[in-house]
Each structure stands twice: as C-alpha cells, then as structure tokens.
Amino acid sequence: MAHAVVVGAGIGGLTAALALAHKGWEVTVLERAASIEPVGAGLAVAPNALRALDVIGVGDEVRKLSAIQGRGGIRLPDGRWLARTTAEDAAARYGDPIVLLTRAALVGILAGRLPQGALRVNSRVESVDPATGRVAVRGTAETIEADLVVAADGIRSRTRSALFPGHPEPVYAGVTSWRAIVPLAGETGASETVFASETWGRGLIFGVMPLAGGQVYCYATAAVPPGLRAADERDELLRLFGRWHDPIPALLDAADPAAVLRHDIHSLDTPLPAFHAGRVALLGDAAHPMTPNLGQGACQAMEDAVVLADRVSPGDPAAGLAVYSRERLARTTPIVRRSRSIGRLTRWRNPLAVALRDGAMRAVGRLGPDVASRQGDRVFAWSPRS
Ligand SMILES: Cc1cc2nc3c(=O)[nH]c(=O)nc-3n(C[C@H](O)[C@H](O)[C@H](O)COP(=O)(O)OP(=O)(O)OC[C@H]3O[C@@H](n4cnc5c(N)ncnc54)[C@H](O)[C@@H]3O)c2cc1C
C-alpha cells in the first residue's frame, strides 16, 4: 500500500490524512506537540469547506455540533448596523450557511476518524527529502520512507523554507488579534440573544460569534506595531472596546483573562512558485498563510486536502502533485490577496477615510442580501469538482 506521511496535525494535516486514507493510502501523521489540543478559540466554517468535509464523510457531524451564523452583519461601535445578513440567505445561495464551532470540536471529529495508530505525537520532523520522500524525526535514528509527504506544518513551515529557500517569509499584516471563548451566562449581563456580528471602528474590529452550548466566540483586531503585549490582555480589550455596543462590554467582563489569546497576524504576500517539489506537497498555512479577514485560512486548508487526495494517485504521485499545485495556487492566491485587502481597510483610522469606508459598506448593505452575498460567490460557491 502506498504510504503518505503528513507533517503536522492541525486542521489541514488531519483533513489531508483522512482524505488520503479514504483513497486507500496508508497514512502516518507526525505532530511535534505532545497533544493535538488546539488553541481555545472558535472557527467559522464556510459552505465551501463543508463541501470539502462532505467528501471525507464528516460534514454532517460538523453541522450537528455547530451553531449557525444566524442573523448578523456588520455594525458600528455605537451598535448601528451597516449591513445585515441572515443564515437563510447564505443557505439559499450556497446550500449551507457559515457555521461556527470550537477548534477543539473540529479537531476532535477529524482526529477521531483517523485510522488506528496513524497519529504520532512528540514527533518533530527535522527534514524531508523531496527526491526520496525520506522524513527524519528529531530524537530518533528513524527515517520514514514515504511515497508522498504532505507538509501541513503551519505558517512557520520549515518544509516551505527548505523547498523554496530565499522565498520571502510571511510578513506582519499590520494588526494584532485577540480571541476568547466566553460562557454566555445570564449573570454576565450579556443578552441571551447574541447576534453574529463584526463591528468596525477606527483601526479596530470586534467579532461576536455565538457557538453551540451557550458559549460565544469573541475575536478582535487592532492596528498596532508588531510584538506588543499587555500585562493583562482582557484589560487591554476592555480599554479598547469597553465602551462599544452591547453585548461587547458584558462579554469582556465575563471572559477569563487567562483564556484570552493574542497573536500578531501575518500573511504570505508573495505567492510561492508552486505548492509542491518532488514528492512533497505543501498544504494549508504552510502553503498560503493569509489574514483571517475572510475566515478562509482553515477552509482553504480543508479544500487543499480533498483536492490533493483526489488528484494524486498512489501509482504516480508526481503527475498529480503538479495538477494539485496548479489548481490550488490559482484558487488560493486571489483569496489571500482579497483577505489582505479587507485587512487593510480594517486598519484605517483617519475619520474621513473611515466615514467613506462605512458609507460604502452601508450602501452595499442597502442594495440587499443578494448584492452583498454575490461578493462571496467566488469563495463560498466552490465545490470539490469545480
Ligand atoms: C485570529 C485568527 C482567526 C481565524 N479564524 C478563522 C476562521 O474563522 N475560519 C478559517 O477557516 N480560518 C481561520 N483562521 C485561519 C486558521 O486558523 C488557519 O488557516 C489554520 O488553522 C491553518 O491550519 P494548518 O493545519 O494549515 O496549520 P496549523 O494549525 O498551524 O497546524 C500546523 C501543525 O503542524 C505542527 N508542526 C509544525 N512544525 C512541525 C514539525 N517540524 N514536525 C511536526 N509537526 C509540526 C504544529 O505543531 C501544528 O500542530 C484564523 C486565524 C487567526 C490567526
């Protein structure tokens, strides 16, 4: 049986391992961490990614564990709506709405379907030889032979740097981000009816996304220099967003300071020349790290995974890898670019520029859900065969 080694057990690596196993590959997933517990945050899974998950038979389980991004839209810090959307509009257009779940839930579903013994934690890959498919694991004399290596080793991918030495690294996108999962208890003062919303201020964004099970996923970004950290990140969020519309202050009050994650955002502004070399495929953030503005980083990793498994046959991996590379570069490059462009708009602070930006969003919102949704067609209408 042909053997595929997947480097990294993030959402991309796990989806790739399942997709390849479905196609008859023997898979080994090597993860450097001691466990695959993901960061405590939520994830928006868009219709395109749900279709990818359907290919490997987990789409319905994900739908079942998710909250639907119901009524929602874009707001101003004082609470006024700039544009409204509903889950029904998205479902009518794409077959599914955007759904929301915790990263832990998604990783749990994917990992739970892996073939017995496929996942090896505490296994940091030191090097990958694209010509032979030999994979060296740190601390062991062992070299694993693979017919196909899938490098899903994330935004700081060492495999990417080794395959494309000298290629520019991901660059700071001008914003830092915070994420937290907050319990939605009555005593927090947060309304029981929390709308999915993203609120745009001057150089600031705050997102509120209801999850299943009485929790809310909150995220925020701020245009600041890279590397800054606060002694207490929840206090920093209260300083920046504590006077914004309900339920933002109550959600921040209810957040556990220790559970607030902060990361600077980077994106690969110069696309790679290819997503493969020899027997190695790059996938997910290893291939196309992007800003989170379209909520597509993990969704594109899931698309990558099912396309890779479909195009690469165990008999002749090299031919299929070139096809995978070509198709996925064409698909992901405009998405990375568009995400970055939206990210730039979120950094604006100049009051006049911000008023113009907000006016444009309001105008699009007034044209109705059809016009607003049409902008998402290129991203969300994807299907595994398109
Ligand atoms: C604030 C924020 C919000 C986001 N929101 C969304 C969203 O709503 N929807 C969405 O689709 N995307 C979102 N994204 C993007 C998404 O998180 C990423 O695109 C996605 O997690 C990438 O998955 P991956 O599997 O490619 O990489 P990772 O999740 O980074 O996984 C890489 C794995 O490889 C392992 N690894 C690394 N090096 C080695 C090695 N040498 N040997 C073995 N293992 C190794 C790592 O430990 C890790 O487990 C968001 C990102 C951010 C920052």
The ligand as a Tripos MOL2 file, in Angstrom:
@<TRIPOS>MOLECULE
LIG
   53    58     1     0     0
SMALL
NO_CHARGES

@<TRIPOS>ATOM
      1 C1         -7.2810   35.2170   14.7310 C.3       1 LIG1
      2 C2         -7.4930   34.1510   13.7000 C.ar      1 LIG1
      3 C3         -8.7820   33.7670   13.3720 C.ar      1 LIG1
      4 C4         -9.0120   32.8220   12.3780 C.ar      1 LIG1
      5 N1        -10.2870   32.4520   12.0590 N.ar      1 LIG1
      6 C5        -10.5020   31.5540   11.0660 C.ar      1 LIG1
      7 C6        -11.8360   31.1360   10.7180 C.ar      1 LIG1
      8 O1        -12.8310   31.5610   11.3410 O.2       1 LIG1
      9 N2        -12.0040   30.2610    9.6880 N.ar      1 LIG1
     10 C7        -10.9460   29.7560    8.9990 C.ar      1 LIG1
     11 O2        -11.1380   28.9720    8.0670 O.2       1 LIG1
     12 N3         -9.6570   30.0920    9.3290 N.ar      1 LIG1
     13 C8         -9.4250   30.9760   10.3430 C.ar      1 LIG1
     14 N4         -8.1400   31.2940   10.6930 N.ar      1 LIG1
     15 C9         -7.0110   30.6650    9.9780 C.3       1 LIG1
     16 C10        -6.7490   29.2550   10.5200 C.3       1 LIG1
     17 O3         -6.5510   29.2890   11.9120 O.3       1 LIG1
     18 C11        -5.5080   28.6590    9.8730 C.3       1 LIG1
     19 O4         -5.5020   28.9250    8.5000 O.3       1 LIG1
     20 C12        -5.4900   27.1410   10.0780 C.3       1 LIG1
     21 O5         -5.5450   26.8150   11.4410 O.3       1 LIG1
     22 C13        -4.2420   26.5380    9.4500 C.3       1 LIG1
     23 O6         -4.2360   25.1540    9.6780 O.3       1 LIG1
     24 P1         -2.9520   24.2920    9.2980 P.3       1 LIG1
     25 O7         -3.3120   22.8890    9.6310 O.co2     1 LIG1
     26 O8         -2.5100   24.6180    7.9190 O.co2     1 LIG1
     27 O9         -1.7860   24.8350   10.2530 O.3       1 LIG1
     28 P2         -1.6550   24.7670   11.8640 P.3       1 LIG1
     29 O10        -2.9870   24.8110   12.5160 O.co2     1 LIG1
     30 O11        -0.6820   25.8290   12.2250 O.co2     1 LIG1
     31 O12        -1.0410   23.3590   12.1300 O.3       1 LIG1
     32 C14         0.3140   23.0840   11.9040 C.3       1 LIG1
     33 C15         0.6970   21.9060   12.7870 C.3       1 LIG1
     34 O13         1.9850   21.4600   12.4070 O.3       1 LIG1
     35 C16         2.7280   21.1790   13.5790 C.3       1 LIG1
     36 N5          4.1540   21.2660   13.2010 N.ar      1 LIG1
     37 C17         4.8430   22.3720   12.8360 C.ar      1 LIG1
     38 N6          6.1180   22.0480   12.5490 N.ar      1 LIG1
     39 C18         6.2210   20.7050   12.7300 C.ar      1 LIG1
     40 C19         7.2930   19.7920   12.5900 C.ar      1 LIG1
     41 N7          8.5200   20.1820   12.1980 N.pl3     1 LIG1
     42 N8          7.0740   18.4780   12.8510 N.ar      1 LIG1
     43 C20         5.8250   18.0580   13.2420 C.ar      1 LIG1
     44 N9          4.7790   18.8900   13.4150 N.ar      1 LIG1
     45 C21         4.9740   20.2010   13.1430 C.ar      1 LIG1
     46 C22         2.2590   22.2410   14.5580 C.3       1 LIG1
     47 O14         2.5430   21.8780   15.9000 O.3       1 LIG1
     48 C23         0.7710   22.2880   14.2640 C.3       1 LIG1
     49 O15         0.0540   21.3390   15.0200 O.3       1 LIG1
     50 C24        -7.9020   32.2390   11.7120 C.ar      1 LIG1
     51 C25        -6.6010   32.6060   12.0600 C.ar      1 LIG1
     52 C26        -6.3920   33.5360   13.0580 C.ar      1 LIG1
     53 C27        -4.9750   33.9090   13.4110 C.3       1 LIG1
@<TRIPOS>BOND
     1     1     2 1
     2     2     3 ar
     3     2    52 ar
     4     3     4 ar
     5     4     5 ar
     6     4    50 ar
     7     5     6 ar
     8     6     7 ar
     9     6    13 1
    10     7     8 2
    11     7     9 ar
    12     9    10 ar
    13    10    11 2
    14    10    12 ar
    15    12    13 ar
    16    13    14 ar
    17    14    15 1
    18    14    50 ar
    19    15    16 1
    20    16    17 1
    21    16    18 1
    22    18    19 1
    23    18    20 1
    24    20    21 1
    25    20    22 1
    26    22    23 1
    27    23    24 1
    28    24    25 2
    29    24    26 1
    30    24    27 1
    31    27    28 1
    32    28    29 2
    33    28    30 1
    34    28    31 1
    35    31    32 1
    36    32    33 1
    37    33    34 1
    38    33    48 1
    39    34    35 1
    40    35    36 1
    41    35    46 1
    42    36    37 ar
    43    36    45 ar
    44    37    38 ar
    45    38    39 ar
    46    39    40 ar
    47    39    45 ar
    48    40    41 1
    49    40    42 ar
    50    42    43 ar
    51    43    44 ar
    52    44    45 ar
    53    46    47 1
    54    46    48 1
    55    48    49 1
    56    50    51 ar
    57    51    52 ar
    58    52    53 1
@<TRIPOS>SUBSTRUCTURE
     1 LIG1         1 GROUP 0 **** ****
